[in-house]
Amino acid sequence: MNNALLKRGTIVALAVMLGLSVAACGKKGPLEPPTDKGQEYPRDYPAK
């Protein structure tokens, strides 16, 4: 019984670690420095 409990606990711990490692990976590409284009104020928005 103790061996089965240890086996189940190990499987659950591995599953949780795998899920957290995948969930923490949100970066989709290399980081890019900000450009000067975002600092143009006041911005002209199209009139609707």
C-alpha positions, -999 to +999 in steps of 0.1 A: +000+000+000+028+024+008+045+017-025+013+025-044+008+058-025+044+068-033+040+060-069+007+080-072+023+109-054+053+109-077+030+109-108+008+137-094+039+158-086+054+153-120+021+162-137+018+194-117+054+203-125+049+197-162+017+218-162+033+247-144+064+247-167+041+249-198+019+275-183+049+297-174+061+298-210+043+327-226+071+343-246+066+338-283+096+355-297+127+375-290+123+407-271+124+439-291+134+473-278+107+501-279+108+523-309+104+561-311+072+558-330+052+552-298+062+586-284+044+607-310+019+629-291-007+640-297-018+612-319-042+617-348-070+592-347-093+587-377-127+605-374-157+583-376 
